[in-house]
Amino acid sequence: MAQQATQVLNTSVEKEAWDLYEVGSNEDVIVLAKRNPENFYVQHLGYLALYELTGKVATVSPKGISNLAPLVDAIQNFELGKNGEAVKNLNLYFQTQTNPLCFSIIQMAIKFYFRSEAYEDAKNIIIRYKKQWNDLSFSKEELICNYYLKRYDEVIKLFRENMKLLNDSDIHKLVGMALLFLDRHKEANLIFENIPNKLNLPSFEEKRKMYDSVYKNITDLEKKSNTLNHKDLEDMGFAYLFNGEYGKAEKMFLSLTEKLKSKLCNV
């Protein structure tokens, strides 16, 4: 009877801990973990909550086995720079369909996957989360995955279905490049001419002429590209674009988009 009562208590504590973690009450999860040092599941969840709260790993990782252990291992490996191992840990967790998902876990997983450029894995868990919770929170990240996977039709489809959520200049550049790779040049031009937060943009031909001066100096700019600021690099990207050098334009815009990806990796 005592053993049965303890099991019921543990189940109740685990549910309470998960419910708190799911809604972002990380401080309360940490307190609960301190009160239940014998419960491995709650200890592991407390570790996740502390990482979510501080962005740092605990000095001593929790012992024992629970279905959350792969996530603890993923955090440890990621912080040690072992990105490939972190991806394996995440995949181990997600391959068990009954393991719970929540916003914080998906956000952390995307951060780890992006650092390793594991875009297929990232996309899979985004879609799984979206279907399970009918939640479009990670539409931007899903579009980035499709772009890096060169699934340009999916980029356009996702953009058209969620235009209000994807009203972002960096995303519009990726959509424009995707259209170029699909040989849909007129649509691409329309996207580039209407990048968010840029009012009264000139026509495509006027823009081509506007960037002629940049393009004339492109060789010199390329030599010092490592020292140029964001605006100069963006001007180079558009100079390539409006002069038909789409490969170089894509490379430049992708290097600028790395900053967006880095931001996602540091959430």
N, C-alpha and C positions, 0 to 999 in steps of 0.2 A: 504493500500500500504506500509506504514511504517513497519507494522508487517511482511508483506511478504518479504520486503527487508532485514529485520533483520534476518529472517529465512534463506534466501539465504546466507547471510554473515556468519552466524553460521555454516552452512553446509560446506562452503568453508574453514573456519578456522579449523573445525574438520578434514576435509580431509587433510589439510596442516599439522596439528599436527600429525595425524596418519602416513602420508608419512614420516615425519621426524623421528618418533619413530621407524618405521619399519626398517629404514636403520641405526639406532644407533646414530642419531644426538640428543642425549638427552639434551645437553645444549640448543639447539635451541627450543626444546619442552618446557623446563622450562621457557625460555624467553617468548614464546608464551602464556603460561599459566598465567604469570604475567600480560600480556597485555589484557587478556580476563578473568577477575575474575568472570564474570557473566555466563560463559559457563561451566556447570558442567562436560561435557565430556572432555573438554580440561584441566580442573582442575584435573580430575582423571588421565588423561594421563600424566600430569605434575608430579603427585605424583609417578606414575610408573617410569617415566624417572629419577626422583631424586633417587629413590631406586636403579634403575639399575646403576646409576652413582656413588653413594656413598655407597650403601649397608646398608644405615640407613633409618629409617622412619622419616618423617617430624614430628615436634613437634605437629602441628595441622593438622588433616586429613581434606581433602576437604569435603564440604557438598554437598547435592543435590543427584539426582538420574541420573544415566546413565547406559548403559550396561556394563561399566567398573567397576562399584561399587563393584561387588563381588571380583574382583582382589585386590582392595584397602583393602577390609575387610580381604582377605586372607593374605596379607602382614602384616597387623596389628596383626592378630591372631598368625601368625607364629612367629613374633618377640616377642610376649608375651608368647611364649611357648605353645600356644593352637593349637597344630599340627592337632588334629582331626577336630577342627572348621575350620582351614585353608583348609583342604581337602574338607570339605563340601562347602566352598565358591568357591573353584576351580571347583568342580563338577557342581555347580549352573551356573557358567560361561560357562563351556564347553557343558552343556546339550542343550544350545541354539546354534544350528548348524550355525546360521548366524553370531554369534559373531566372529570377526576377529582373526586370528592366525598369529603369526610371531615368529621368532627365539627367541627373548628375552622372550616372554610370555611362550613358551614351556620350555625354559631353567629354568625359575623361577619355573614353575609348577613341573618339574621333581625334582628340589631341595626340594620342599615342600613335594611332594609325597614320595620321598625316605626317608625323615626324619621320616615319619609316616609309612614307609614300606607298602605303598599303591601301590604295584607293578602293580596290574591289572589296576588301574586308570592311572598310568604312562604309561603303555604300550599302552593303548587305545588312549591317546592323541599323543603319538609318532607316531603310525600308521596313525592316522588321518592327522597329519602334513606331514608325509612322502608321503602319497597319494596325498594330496592337492598340495604340492610344489615339488614333485619328488625329495625330499631332504633326503640324508642318513646321515645327520650330527649326529643323535642320535642313530646310530647303536649300539654303545657300551652300551648305557643305555638300549636299547631294549633287548640286549642279557642278561644283568644283570637281567632285569625283568623276562625274560623267565626262567633263572636259579633259581631264588628265588621262582618262581611259580612252579618249578619242571617240567617244560615242556622241557625236555631234548632233544627231537627230534627237537623242534623248535630252541633250542640253536645251535645244530649241523647244521641245515639247514641255519640259519642266518650266522653262521661263514663261511660256505663253499661259500655262495653267496657274502660275503663281506670280504674276507680274507685280502685284502690289507688295508682295513680300520680298521681291528681288529688285527693288528700285535702288540699286547701288551702282556707282560708276564702275567699280572694278568688275562687277558681275556683267555689266553691259559690255565691257570690252571683251570679256570671254565669249559672250553670246555673239558679238560682232565677228570675232575671229572664227567661231564655229560656223557661222553662215558663210564666211569666205571659203572655208575648207569644203563646204557643201556646194560651192560655185553659185551661191545665191547672193550675188554681189550687190544688187539693188537693195535688198533687205538689209544687208550688212551696212551699206552706206547710211540707210535710214537710222539704224541703231547708233552708229557712230555720231551722226549729226544731232542726235537727241539724248546724249549722255546726261543723266540726272545732274542737277545743280549747275548746269551751264545754259544760261538763257541767251536768246538771240544769236544762236550759232549761225555762221555763214553756210552757204551751200557747199556741197562736196567739191565742186570745181574751185570755188573761192578758197576753200580750205587747202586744196592742193597747191594753189598759188601762194597761199599764206606760208606754207611749209617749204616752199622752194628754196628760200634762203637757208633754212636749216639743212636741207638735202644737199645744197651746194658745198656745205662744210662738213658733210657727214663723215668723210674720211678722217679729218682732224678730230671730230667728236668721238669717233670710235676709239681712237688712240688714248683718249683720256676719260673713257666712259666710267672707269672705276672711281673717279673723283667727282663726277657730275651729281648734281642734286636731283631729286625726284622729278621736278618740273622739266629740267633739261632732258632727262631720260625719256620722259613721256613725249616731249616734242620730237625726239629722235624716232620713237615708235610711230608717231603719226606721220612723220616725214617718210619713213619706209612705206607705211600703209598707203598714203596718197600718191606714192610713186610706184605702186604695184609690187613692192618687195615684201610679199606677205609672210614669207618664212622668217625674215629678219624682224618684221613687225611683231610676229607672234612671239619670237624669242625675247624681244624687249618687253612686251606686255606681260609675259610670263614671269620675267625677272622682277617686275614691279608687283605682280600679283603674289610673289613669294612673301611680300610684307604682310599681305592679307592672311596668307596661310600661316605665317609666323605668329600673327596675332591670335589666330584660332588655336595654335599650339601652346599658347601661354595663358589661356583663359583659366 
